[in-house]
Amino acid sequence: MPINRTVGRHTRVWAAGVAVAALALTSGCATPAGPTRPGPVLSVPSDSNGISAPLAPGPGPTTVGVGLVADSVSSALPIQARDVRLVRSGGADLALQFEFANSSAETIAPSDMGLDPRTHVIATLVDLPRGTGYAPAHGVGVARIENAFPEHARASTSSVEGIPPGGSATVTIVFAAPPEETLSMLVTMDGFLPVEAPVQPSGSPALKDDPVLHGGSKVDPADPQVSPVICKSGPDSAATSSTPIRLRLPSDVLFAFGSAALSPAAASAIETLSNQVTATSGSILIEGHTDAIGDDPSNQRLSEQRAASVRDVVAARLGSGFQYRTAGFGETRPIASNTRPDGADDPDGRATNRRVELTVETVTQTAQAAPAVAREPANTTLLGSGLEPQVRSVQARGGFALAQVTLRNTGNEDRPLGYLNNGTRIGVRPDYGGELSLADGSGARYAPCAFGPAWWDLVATGYPNFTHLGSDKVPPGATVVMWALFAAPPAERPNIQIGVGGLNATLPAQLAR
């Protein structure tokens, strides 16, 4: 049941937006195959019968007898995505498949939760070490779904069929395949908590056949479904104006192996990034980094060339009001280990190290000449609402931090959050009710990362389905989970604070690495 919403300058069948500032442009040095290993599972607790446990701060990642489980974001909406698996299909496709389990008392279709190929399929995969996001592929010659667009997202017909109480159905969504060295990906879907699933090889018996797996995908360089995940940090509201804005644009898809020429996907990514620079003057430093494969002189030269390539596009987009500088550091400044403890090659670590970082410092007036600037007041619309926030978990993985916060309604009335996943409005502090932000104590505050091709541009809670066909209202006695993906703070800052919009709350947390 599509719900029309208008957000700022975007009109979609639900909504949209973007965010940014700490830029790492992951690039591609040689990638020799290494031993396979699954990434850590970022999941949520379930009981032995596969039924959702109460959503509250609890133990670490778990799986149950029905495989990897993505639980509902709300204790008032008893659904689960069970046995979540990612399986390569042929050479070009990756299938996300799961069992949509309905434990509620009413019929629910996956399309009710945003998995609707007739309008949009709100699901995103993230290759965390490579900083690359994947939106659902658009089909060419695949099974048609009634009332869907001719080239709709490649999702199974089960996605639009009602599932009766106590029933389940297999749902399949097709994406472009990631690189062979990708071992796991973060799976995000509206209505469910994110989980990280291992990527299984083609031919795995875990993949059930479905008509949507047969056919092809449309590839449009002007509208790529694979693009960098862009992250932002900037000055905290309490910090001095000297705190720089840092842009992170990790992306192996921006450069071909050994090349400094930007790919077609880079234009869209840098456009998204440039939209996050609101200043019109200042200085921009663009730094290139590589992994440890190859000789030092070649890596140094490649890092310099790639920084220069990014500078040329950013300068053309932002104009002459900035002074642009570039620097290359080759392999000398890694942020992850290029090898595993046993000395074996670590493709994920190397992927994290391949990057371009951009720092923006704006021109400010002297303290004596600067006029007084009225700060926007903190959002306090949820104070006294009976909503109690608590950090559920904050986990670091592949240069990112995934934060989850529970909100429990202790009152006896529905409590709307006023939440909106809208990157055109988001600042470096929470602007909407329930929106998360992260601070590391250095004067910097991190905003949720953005992924332009997705329906919701922010890699965070999308449309808050806290009840079936409901809204962002938290029912009395219910507990809901808000989540967001951020750039990971430096390793030397494990003690962080999570901001929660509407409550003017800052919650202390430990970053688990």
C-alpha positions as CSV (number, residue, x, y, z in Angstrom):
1,M,0.0,0.0,0.0
2,P,2.0,3.0,-1.2
3,I,2.0,6.1,0.9
4,N,2.6,9.4,-0.8
5,R,5.0,11.7,0.9
6,T,6.7,14.9,0.0
7,V,10.0,15.8,1.5
8,G,11.6,19.2,0.7
9,R,12.3,19.4,-3.0
10,H,11.8,15.6,-3.4
11,T,8.5,13.9,-4.1
12,R,8.5,10.2,-4.0
13,V,6.0,7.5,-3.1
14,W,7.5,7.7,0.3
15,A,10.4,10.2,0.7
16,A,14.1,11.0,0.2
17,G,17.2,13.0,1.1
18,V,21.1,13.0,1.5
19,A,23.9,13.8,4.0
20,V,27.7,14.1,4.3
21,A,31.3,15.3,5.6
22,A,34.6,12.9,6.2
23,L,35.5,11.8,2.7
24,A,37.4,8.6,1.9
25,L,37.4,7.7,-1.7
26,T,38.3,4.0,-1.8
27,S,40.2,3.1,-4.9
28,G,41.5,-0.1,-6.4
29,C,44.9,-1.5,-6.2
30,A,45.5,-5.1,-7.0
31,T,43.2,-7.5,-5.2
32,P,44.7,-11.0,-5.0
33,A,42.3,-13.6,-3.7
34,G,42.6,-14.4,0.0
35,P,41.1,-17.1,2.2
36,T,37.4,-16.6,2.7
37,R,35.9,-15.8,6.0
38,P,32.5,-14.5,7.0
39,G,32.2,-11.1,8.6
40,P,30.8,-10.6,12.0
41,V,27.0,-11.0,12.2
42,L,25.2,-7.9,13.3
43,S,21.9,-9.3,14.2
44,V,19.4,-9.2,17.1
45,P,18.2,-11.7,19.7
46,S,15.4,-14.2,19.1
47,D,14.2,-17.0,21.3
48,S,14.6,-20.7,20.6
49,N,11.3,-20.8,18.6
50,G,12.4,-18.0,16.3
51,I,10.0,-15.5,17.7
52,S,11.1,-12.0,18.4
53,A,12.4,-11.4,21.9
54,P,11.6,-8.1,23.5
55,L,13.5,-5.4,21.7
56,A,15.6,-3.9,24.4
57,P,19.4,-3.6,25.0
58,G,20.6,-7.1,25.2
59,P,23.3,-9.6,24.3
60,G,25.5,-9.4,21.3
61,P,24.9,-10.8,17.8
62,T,23.0,-14.0,17.5
63,T,21.5,-16.4,15.1
64,V,18.7,-19.0,15.7
65,G,17.6,-22.3,14.4
66,V,16.0,-20.6,11.4
67,G,19.3,-19.0,10.3
68,L,20.4,-15.4,10.4
69,V,17.4,-13.3,11.5
70,A,16.6,-9.7,11.0
71,D,14.0,-8.7,13.6
72,S,11.3,-6.1,13.4
73,V,12.2,-2.6,14.4
74,S,9.2,-2.6,16.7
75,S,7.9,-4.9,19.4
76,A,4.4,-4.0,18.3
77,L,5.0,-5.4,14.8
78,P,5.8,-9.2,15.1
79,I,7.5,-9.9,11.8
80,Q,10.9,-11.3,11.0
81,A,13.1,-11.8,8.0
82,R,14.4,-15.4,8.8
83,D,17.3,-17.3,7.2
84,V,18.6,-14.1,5.5
85,R,21.2,-15.2,2.9
86,L,23.2,-13.6,0.1
87,V,24.0,-16.0,-2.8
88,R,25.8,-15.2,-6.0
89,S,23.6,-16.1,-9.0
90,G,25.5,-16.5,-12.3
91,G,28.4,-14.1,-12.8
92,A,26.6,-10.7,-12.6
93,D,23.9,-11.1,-9.9
94,L,23.6,-11.4,-6.2
95,A,20.4,-12.7,-4.7
96,L,19.1,-11.5,-1.3
97,Q,16.7,-14.2,-0.1
98,F,14.8,-14.6,3.2
99,E,11.7,-16.0,4.7
100,F,9.2,-13.3,5.6
101,A,7.6,-14.6,8.7
102,N,4.3,-13.0,9.9
103,S,3.6,-13.7,13.6
104,S,0.9,-11.0,13.8
105,A,-2.9,-11.4,13.9
106,E,-3.4,-9.9,10.4
107,T,-2.4,-10.5,6.8
108,I,0.8,-8.6,5.9
109,A,2.5,-8.3,2.5
110,P,6.2,-7.6,2.2
111,S,5.2,-4.7,0.0
112,D,3.4,-3.1,3.1
113,M,7.0,-2.7,4.5
114,G,8.4,-1.0,1.5
115,L,9.4,-4.1,-0.5
116,D,7.1,-3.1,-3.4
117,P,8.5,-3.4,-7.0
118,R,5.4,-1.7,-8.3
119,T,6.8,1.6,-6.8
120,H,10.0,1.0,-4.9
121,V,12.0,-1.7,-3.1
122,I,13.5,-0.2,0.0
123,A,16.5,-2.4,0.5
124,T,20.2,-1.6,0.4
125,L,23.3,-3.8,0.7
126,V,26.5,-2.2,1.9
127,D,30.0,-3.7,1.3
128,L,31.4,-2.1,4.4
129,P,35.2,-2.5,3.8
130,R,34.9,-1.1,0.3
131,G,32.4,1.6,1.3
132,T,30.1,0.7,-1.6
133,G,26.3,0.6,-1.5
134,Y,24.0,-1.5,-3.8
135,A,20.4,-0.7,-4.6
136,P,18.1,-3.4,-6.2
137,A,18.8,-4.1,-9.8
138,H,16.2,-3.2,-12.4
139,G,15.0,-6.1,-14.6
140,V,15.2,-6.6,-18.3
141,G,13.3,-9.7,-19.5
142,V,12.3,-10.9,-16.0
143,A,8.9,-12.0,-14.8
144,R,6.5,-9.1,-14.8
145,I,4.5,-8.1,-11.7
146,E,1.0,-6.6,-12.4
147,N,0.9,-2.8,-12.2
148,A,4.7,-2.6,-11.9
149,F,6.8,-0.4,-14.1
150,P,8.2,-2.1,-17.3
151,E,11.7,-2.1,-15.8
152,H,10.8,-2.6,-12.1
153,A,13.2,-3.7,-9.4
154,R,14.0,-7.4,-9.6
155,A,11.9,-8.7,-6.7
156,S,9.8,-11.9,-6.5
157,T,6.1,-11.8,-7.0
158,S,5.8,-13.0,-3.3
159,S,6.8,-9.4,-2.3
160,V,3.3,-8.2,-3.2
161,E,1.3,-11.1,-1.9
162,G,-0.4,-11.1,1.5
163,I,1.0,-13.5,4.1
164,P,-1.7,-14.8,6.5
165,P,-1.1,-14.8,10.3
166,G,1.4,-17.4,11.3
167,G,2.5,-17.9,7.7
168,S,5.7,-17.2,5.8
169,A,6.9,-16.7,2.2
170,T,10.3,-16.7,0.5
171,V,11.2,-13.2,-0.8
172,T,13.9,-12.7,-3.4
173,I,15.5,-9.4,-4.4
174,V,18.3,-9.3,-7.0
175,F,21.3,-6.9,-6.9
176,A,24.5,-6.5,-8.9
177,A,27.2,-8.9,-7.7
178,P,30.0,-7.4,-5.6
179,P,33.7,-8.2,-6.2
180,E,34.8,-11.8,-5.7
181,E,36.8,-10.8,-2.6
182,T,33.6,-9.4,-0.9
183,L,32.9,-11.9,1.9
184,S,29.9,-10.3,3.7
185,M,27.5,-7.4,3.3
186,L,25.3,-5.3,5.5
187,V,21.6,-6.0,4.7
188,T,19.1,-3.1,5.4
189,M,15.4,-3.2,4.7
190,D,12.6,-1.0,5.9
191,G,10.8,-2.5,8.9
192,F,13.7,-4.7,9.9
193,L,17.0,-4.2,11.8
194,P,20.2,-4.4,9.7
195,V,22.2,-7.7,9.7
196,E,25.5,-8.6,8.1
197,A,25.3,-11.7,6.0
198,P,28.0,-13.8,4.5
199,V,28.1,-13.9,0.7
200,Q,27.7,-17.5,-0.5
201,P,29.1,-18.8,-3.8
202,S,27.1,-19.4,-7.0
203,G,25.6,-22.9,-6.9
204,S,24.9,-22.8,-3.1
205,P,21.9,-25.0,-2.2
206,A,20.8,-22.2,0.1
207,L,19.4,-20.3,-2.9
208,K,15.8,-21.3,-3.9
209,D,14.9,-21.0,-7.5
210,D,12.6,-18.1,-8.4
211,P,11.5,-16.6,-11.8
212,V,13.1,-13.3,-10.9
213,L,16.5,-15.0,-11.0
214,H,16.1,-15.5,-14.7
215,G,16.6,-12.6,-17.0
216,G,18.9,-9.6,-16.9
217,S,19.5,-6.3,-15.3
218,K,19.4,-2.8,-16.8
219,V,22.7,-1.0,-16.5
220,D,22.5,2.8,-16.8
221,P,25.7,4.7,-16.1
222,A,23.7,7.9,-15.6
223,D,21.6,6.2,-12.9
224,P,24.0,3.7,-11.2
225,Q,22.6,1.2,-8.7
226,V,26.1,0.7,-7.3
227,S,27.7,3.8,-5.7
228,P,29.9,5.0,-2.8
229,V,28.4,5.4,0.7
230,I,29.2,9.0,1.7
231,C,29.8,10.0,5.3
232,K,30.0,13.3,7.1
233,S,31.5,14.8,10.2
234,G,31.6,18.4,11.2
235,P,31.7,20.7,14.1
236,D,29.5,19.9,17.1
237,S,27.0,22.6,18.1
238,A,29.2,23.2,21.1
239,A,32.5,23.2,19.2
240,T,34.5,26.1,17.9
241,S,34.2,27.1,14.2
242,S,37.8,25.9,13.7
243,T,36.6,22.2,13.6
244,P,36.9,21.2,9.9
245,I,34.3,19.4,7.9
246,R,35.6,16.0,6.7
247,L,34.1,14.2,3.8
248,R,34.4,10.5,3.3
249,L,33.6,9.0,-0.1
250,P,34.9,5.3,0.1
251,S,34.5,3.6,-3.2
252,D,36.3,1.0,-5.2
253,V,33.8,1.7,-8.0
254,L,35.3,5.1,-8.6
255,F,38.5,3.9,-10.2
256,A,39.5,0.9,-12.4
257,F,42.4,-1.2,-11.2
258,G,45.7,0.8,-11.4
259,S,43.9,3.8,-13.0
260,A,43.4,7.4,-11.9
261,A,40.5,8.0,-14.3
262,L,37.2,8.4,-12.6
263,S,34.5,5.9,-13.6
264,P,31.0,6.9,-14.7
265,A,29.7,6.1,-11.2
266,A,32.0,8.7,-9.8
267,A,30.0,11.7,-11.3
268,S,26.9,10.8,-9.4
269,A,28.8,10.2,-6.1
270,I,30.8,13.4,-6.3
271,E,27.6,15.3,-7.1
272,T,26.0,13.9,-3.9
273,L,29.1,14.8,-1.9
274,S,29.3,18.3,-3.3
275,N,25.8,19.0,-2.3
276,Q,26.9,18.6,1.3
277,V,29.4,21.5,1.2
278,T,27.2,24.5,2.0
279,A,30.0,27.0,2.3
280,T,31.0,29.0,-0.7
281,S,34.6,29.8,0.2
282,G,37.5,28.4,2.2
283,S,40.1,25.7,1.5
284,I,39.7,22.1,0.5
285,L,42.5,19.5,1.0
286,I,42.2,16.3,-1.0
287,E,44.5,13.4,0.1
288,G,45.0,10.1,-1.7
289,H,45.9,6.8,-0.1
290,T,46.5,3.3,-1.4
291,D,46.9,-0.2,0.1
292,A,50.3,-2.0,0.4
293,I,50.1,-4.0,-2.9
294,G,52.6,-2.8,-5.4
295,D,55.9,-0.9,-5.0
296,D,56.2,2.3,-3.0
297,P,56.9,4.7,-5.9
298,S,53.9,3.3,-7.9
299,N,51.5,3.6,-5.0
300,Q,52.8,7.1,-4.2
301,R,52.2,8.2,-7.8
302,L,48.8,6.6,-8.0
303,S,47.6,8.3,-4.8
304,E,48.7,11.7,-6.1
305,Q,47.0,11.1,-9.4
306,R,43.7,10.0,-7.9
307,A,43.6,13.0,-5.5
308,A,44.1,15.3,-8.5
309,S,41.3,13.5,-10.4
310,V,38.9,14.1,-7.6
311,R,40.1,17.7,-7.2
312,D,39.3,18.5,-10.8
313,V,35.7,17.3,-10.5
314,V,35.1,18.8,-7.1
315,A,36.5,22.2,-8.2
316,A,34.4,22.2,-11.3
317,R,31.3,21.6,-9.1
318,L,32.1,23.9,-6.2
319,G,33.7,26.8,-8.1
320,S,36.6,29.2,-7.6
321,G,35.6,30.4,-4.1
322,F,37.8,27.7,-2.6
323,Q,41.5,27.1,-2.6
324,Y,42.2,23.5,-3.6
325,R,45.2,21.5,-2.5
326,T,46.1,17.8,-3.1
327,A,48.5,15.4,-1.5
328,G,49.3,11.7,-2.0
329,F,50.5,9.4,0.8
330,G,50.7,6.1,-1.0
331,E,50.6,3.3,1.5
332,T,52.2,5.2,4.4
333,R,49.0,6.0,6.3
334,P,46.9,2.9,6.7
335,I,43.8,3.0,8.8
336,A,43.4,-0.8,8.8
337,S,45.8,-3.8,8.7
338,N,46.7,-5.0,5.2
339,T,47.3,-8.4,6.6
340,R,45.6,-10.8,9.1
341,P,47.3,-11.8,12.4
342,D,48.7,-14.9,10.8
343,G,50.3,-12.8,8.0
344,A,47.9,-13.7,5.3
345,D,46.5,-11.1,3.0
346,D,43.4,-9.2,4.2
347,P,41.4,-7.9,1.2
348,D,38.9,-6.2,3.5
349,G,41.7,-4.3,5.4
350,R,43.3,-3.3,2.1
351,A,40.0,-2.1,0.8
352,T,39.5,0.1,3.8
353,N,42.9,1.7,3.2
354,R,42.3,2.6,-0.4
355,R,40.7,6.0,-0.1
356,V,40.8,9.7,-0.8
357,E,40.0,12.0,2.1
358,L,38.8,15.5,1.8
359,T,38.9,18.2,4.5
360,V,36.9,21.5,4.1
361,E,37.9,24.5,6.2
362,T,35.6,27.5,5.7
363,V,36.7,31.1,5.8
364,T,35.6,32.7,9.1
365,Q,35.9,36.3,10.3
366,T,37.9,37.2,13.3
367,A,36.3,37.0,16.7
368,Q,36.2,40.8,17.0
369,A,34.6,41.3,13.6
370,A,32.2,38.3,13.6
371,P,28.6,39.2,14.1
372,A,26.6,37.2,16.7
373,V,25.0,34.2,15.1
374,A,21.9,32.7,16.7
375,R,22.1,29.0,17.0
376,E,19.1,26.9,16.0
377,P,17.6,25.6,19.2
378,A,17.9,21.9,20.0
379,N,14.9,19.8,19.1
380,T,13.1,19.1,22.3
381,T,9.7,18.1,20.9
382,L,9.8,14.6,22.6
383,L,10.8,15.8,26.1
384,G,8.1,14.7,28.6
385,S,6.7,12.3,26.1
386,G,7.4,9.2,28.2
387,L,9.9,7.9,25.7
388,E,13.0,6.4,27.3
389,P,16.1,6.1,25.1
390,Q,18.9,3.6,25.7
391,V,21.9,2.6,23.6
392,R,21.5,-0.9,22.4
393,S,24.8,-1.3,20.6
394,V,27.5,0.6,18.6
395,Q,29.7,-1.7,16.5
396,A,32.6,-0.8,14.3
397,R,33.2,-2.6,11.0
398,G,35.1,-1.8,7.9
399,G,35.6,1.9,8.7
400,F,32.0,2.4,9.8
401,A,30.0,2.4,13.0
402,L,26.5,1.0,13.3
403,A,24.5,2.5,16.1
404,Q,21.2,1.2,17.5
405,V,19.1,3.0,20.2
406,T,15.9,1.7,21.8
407,L,13.0,4.0,22.6
408,R,10.5,2.6,25.0
409,N,7.1,4.3,25.4
410,T,6.4,4.3,29.2
411,G,3.2,6.2,28.8
412,N,-0.4,5.2,27.9
413,E,-0.8,7.0,24.6
414,D,0.7,6.7,21.1
415,R,3.8,8.9,20.8
416,P,4.7,10.1,17.3
417,L,8.4,10.8,16.9
418,G,8.2,13.3,14.0
419,Y,11.0,11.3,12.3
420,L,12.0,11.7,8.7
421,N,14.9,10.2,6.8
422,N,15.7,13.3,4.9
423,G,19.3,14.1,3.9
424,T,18.4,17.5,2.4
425,R,17.6,18.7,5.9
426,I,19.9,16.8,8.2
427,G,22.7,18.8,9.9
428,V,25.6,17.5,12.1
429,R,23.2,17.3,15.0
430,P,19.8,15.5,15.1
431,D,17.1,17.5,13.5
432,Y,14.2,15.1,13.7
433,G,12.6,13.1,16.4
434,G,14.4,9.9,17.0
435,E,17.2,10.8,14.5
436,L,20.6,9.6,15.6
437,S,24.0,11.4,15.5
438,L,27.4,10.5,17.0
439,A,30.1,12.6,18.7
440,D,33.6,11.4,19.6
441,G,34.6,14.1,22.2
442,S,37.0,15.9,19.8
443,G,34.5,18.6,18.8
444,A,33.3,16.6,15.8
445,R,29.8,15.3,15.3
446,Y,29.0,12.6,12.8
447,A,25.8,12.5,10.6
448,P,24.4,9.3,9.2
449,C,26.0,8.2,6.0
450,A,24.3,8.7,2.7
451,F,23.8,6.5,-0.4
452,G,22.3,8.3,-3.3
453,P,20.7,5.5,-5.4
454,A,18.6,4.2,-2.4
455,W,15.0,5.2,-1.9
456,W,16.0,6.7,1.5
457,D,19.3,8.5,0.9
458,L,20.5,8.1,4.5
459,V,21.7,4.7,5.6
460,A,19.5,4.8,8.7
461,T,16.0,3.9,9.8
462,G,13.8,4.6,6.7
463,Y,10.1,4.8,7.1
464,P,9.4,3.9,10.7
465,N,6.8,1.2,10.4
466,F,6.1,0.6,14.1
467,T,2.8,-1.0,13.4
468,H,1.3,-2.5,10.3
469,L,0.6,0.2,7.8
470,G,1.3,2.6,10.6
471,S,3.6,5.5,11.1
472,D,6.2,6.7,13.5
473,K,3.8,6.5,16.4
474,V,5.2,4.3,19.2
475,P,2.3,2.4,20.9
476,P,2.0,2.4,24.7
477,G,4.4,-0.1,26.2
478,A,6.2,-0.7,22.9
479,T,9.9,-0.6,22.3
480,V,11.3,0.5,19.0
481,V,14.8,0.6,17.6
482,M,16.3,3.5,15.7
483,W,19.6,2.8,13.9
484,A,22.1,4.6,11.7
485,L,25.4,4.0,9.9
486,F,28.3,6.5,10.6
487,A,31.9,6.8,9.7
488,A,33.8,5.2,12.5
489,P,35.6,7.5,14.9
490,P,39.4,7.1,15.3
491,A,40.5,4.0,17.2
492,E,41.9,6.2,20.0
493,R,38.3,7.5,20.7
494,P,36.4,4.4,21.8
495,N,34.2,6.4,24.2
496,I,31.5,8.2,22.2
497,Q,28.1,9.8,22.7
498,I,25.0,9.1,20.7
499,G,22.6,12.0,20.2
500,V,18.8,11.4,19.9
501,G,16.7,14.0,18.2
502,G,13.7,15.4,19.9
503,L,14.9,14.4,23.4
504,N,18.0,16.6,23.4
505,A,19.7,13.5,24.8
506,T,23.3,12.5,24.7
507,L,23.9,8.9,25.6
508,P,27.4,7.6,26.5
509,A,28.5,4.5,24.7
510,Q,31.5,2.3,24.0
511,L,32.4,1.6,20.4
512,A,32.9,-2.1,20.0
513,R,35.6,-3.0,17.5
